[in-house]
């Protein structure tokens, strides 16, 4: 495997169930006067009248007082504490699973998604449309536009699929080489299920029935100037289409509005970028002038829309080697994403609200 040829997509490189307390039931019998029977009271007939059946007072069995709802706060807290302790124990003992790509599902669900979710829900206030177009099972390739100077759009798309899809599917993103050479970022990306943007890894994940995400614009999209916002860049040589054709998996276009304005890129320090080994060094109205505060993204309002799937299972096996077919399908996906972006921009009333 170490000598395998890597073909890039484009030319850019619980336990803890707590014992619940029984509910207290208030007994109605405790409120009776002393001397009274629980069922029938003795009644003397009136003078001059016979002891008739209708003279006997009819007493009803007292209805039990409805039980008070149990207080689940204590039990829920205990369960969360027990679950957290069990999670820490598994982390310390190494008793947890990761796949061949380094994906840690438990850590993603319990920790990483919990950290991303407040940004998704409260800061960017993401609205999701068309999530029903993502299949409930089996492999599929989500192709999205890329923007925002920093790749936060991929992370927000990952949360959108995980939290809004009825099957709670996990999105495995294909990332650029730079992600896997940065300290800390490399480990977190692997734990989240990201892998190298190459045909071999993509085909392997799709063959395992995984949901795979790719942003073919690469650094050309994420690092474009603010004046070219929401204008899709070139989609490489169509490697993602070839991969989908080989595995017979549908292609799902995805359009993301809101990411372009989080870091308005008004300049690019190319010399500094070359010295640091970055594809670009952004200059925004706040960065680097405000120091670390300039790295805080603007709280724009996001919309993520998943389009109708484009099937690929009806093509013959040799279709993956047909350059004209790959060009046509690539152009179809690109045009669908661009058209949806324009439609969402027309519907948007404000960048921030």
HUMOBEL-V475182 format. One record per residue. N is the residue number from 0. PHI is phi in whole degrees, -180 to 180 (999 if undefined). OMEGA is omega as a letter, one per 40 degrees, with the letter a starting at -180 (none if undefined). Layout:
n: {N;N}
phi: {PHI;PHI}
omega: {OMEGA;OMEGA}
This chain:
n: {0;1;2;3;4;5;6;7;8;9;10;11;12;13;14;15;16;17;18;19;20;21;22;23;24;25;26;27;28;29;30;31;32;33;34;35;36;37;38;39;40;41;42;43;44;45;46;47;48;49;50;51;52;53;54;55;56;57;58;59;60;61;62;63;64;65;66;67;68;69;70;71;72;73;74;75;76;77;78;79;80;81;82;83;84;85;86;87;88;89;90;91;92;93;94;95;96;97;98;99;100;101;102;103;104;105;106;107;108;109;110;111;112;113;114;115;116;117;118;119;120;121;122;123;124;125;126;127;128;129;130;131;132;133;134;135;136;137;138;139;140;141;142;143;144;145;146;147;148;149;150;151;152;153;154;155;156;157;158;159;160;161;162;163;164;165;166;167;168;169;170;171;172;173;174;175;176;177;178;179;180;181;182;183;184;185;186;187;188;189;190;191;192;193;194;195;196;197;198;199;200;201;202;203;204;205;206;207;208;209;210;211;212;213;214;215;216;217;218;219;220;221;222;223;224;225;226;227;228;229;230;231;232;233;234;235;236;237;238;239;240;241;242;243;244;245;246;247;248;249;250;251;252;253;254;255;256;257;258;259;260;261;262;263;264;265;266;267;268;269;270;271;272;273;274;275;276;277;278;279;280;281;282;283;284;285;286;287;288;289;290;291;292;293;294;295;296;297;298;299;300;301;302;303;304;305;306;307;308;309;310;311;312;313;314;315;316;317;318;319;320;321;322;323;324;325;326;327;328;329;330;331;332;333;334;335;336;337;338;339;340;341;342;343;344;345;346;347;348;349;350;351;352}
phi: {999;-67;-96;-67;-79;-96;-109;-71;-69;-141;-84;-88;-102;999;-88;113;-70;-88;-77;-88;-77;-66;-75;-87;-110;-83;-82;-72;-63;-71;-96;-74;-71;-66;96;-87;-80;-73;-117;-134;-96;-75;-125;-89;-68;-74;-62;82;-127;-81;-82;-93;-63;-78;-83;-84;-63;-88;-108;-105;-63;-70;-73;-66;-67;-55;-67;-71;-60;-69;-83;-86;-62;-65;-64;-64;-65;-63;-65;-65;-65;-64;-65;-64;-65;-65;-63;-64;-64;-66;-65;-72;-90;77;-89;-148;-109;-132;-87;-65;-95;94;-71;-113;-66;-64;-64;-63;-67;-89;-121;-66;-66;-66;-78;-80;-63;-61;-66;-65;-85;-102;-93;-92;48;-70;-106;-112;-129;71;-65;-68;-76;-85;-63;-76;-153;85;-72;-158;-116;-93;-114;-128;-75;-128;-166;108;72;-115;-78;-73;-64;-64;-67;-67;-65;-65;-66;-60;-67;-65;-90;-108;-74;-57;-89;58;-72;-102;-98;-100;-87;-97;-117;-74;-57;-58;-61;-95;-114;-84;-63;69;-59;-57;-65;-64;-63;-63;-63;-77;99;-76;-147;-65;-78;-135;-63;-61;-65;-64;-65;-65;-66;-64;-65;-87;80;-86;-93;-114;-116;-141;-122;-65;-66;60;-69;-65;-85;-73;-107;-79;-67;-62;-66;-107;-60;62;-109;-63;-88;-64;-93;63;-104;79;-62;-68;-68;-60;-64;-63;-66;-64;-95;67;-101;-71;-106;-114;-69;-135;-117;-120;-115;122;-74;-61;-98;-71;-135;-61;-86;-100;-163;-141;-82;-66;-64;-65;-63;-66;-64;-88;79;-99;-70;-163;-127;-74;-119;-121;-61;-117;-119;-94;-63;-98;67;-59;-64;-69;-85;-77;-71;-73;-81;-78;-94;-105;-135;-120;-122;-96;-86;-69;-65;-105;-71;-129;-79;-91;-96;-70;-58;-76;-65;-66;-102;-90;-64;-68;-65;-63;-64;-65;-68;-61;-66;-64;-64;-62;-66;-67;-65;-63;-63;-67;-60;-62;-65;-67;-67;-65;-76;-72;-91;-153;-71;-108;-130}
omega: {a;a;a;a;a;a;a;i;i;a;i;i;none;i;i;i;a;i;a;i;i;a;i;i;a;a;i;a;a;a;a;i;i;i;i;i;a;a;a;i;i;a;i;i;i;i;i;i;i;i;a;a;a;i;a;i;i;i;a;i;a;i;i;i;a;a;i;i;a;i;a;a;i;i;i;i;i;i;i;i;i;i;i;i;i;i;i;i;i;i;a;a;a;a;i;a;i;a;a;i;a;a;a;a;a;i;i;a;a;a;a;i;i;i;a;a;i;i;a;a;a;a;i;i;a;i;a;i;i;a;i;i;i;a;a;i;i;a;i;a;i;a;a;i;a;a;i;i;i;a;i;a;i;i;i;i;i;i;a;i;a;a;a;i;a;i;a;a;i;i;i;a;i;a;a;a;a;a;a;i;i;i;a;i;i;a;a;i;i;a;i;i;i;i;a;a;i;a;a;a;a;i;i;i;i;i;i;i;a;i;a;i;i;i;a;i;i;a;i;i;a;a;a;a;a;a;i;a;i;i;a;i;a;a;i;a;i;i;a;i;i;i;i;i;i;a;i;a;a;i;a;i;a;a;a;i;i;a;a;a;a;i;a;a;a;i;a;i;a;a;i;i;i;i;a;a;i;i;i;i;a;i;a;i;a;a;e;a;a;i;a;i;i;i;i;a;i;a;a;i;a;i;i;a;i;a;i;a;i;a;i;a;a;a;i;a;a;a;a;i;a;a;a;i;i;i;a;i;i;i;i;i;a;a;i;i;a;i;i;i;i;a;i;i;i;a;a;a;a;i;a;a;none}
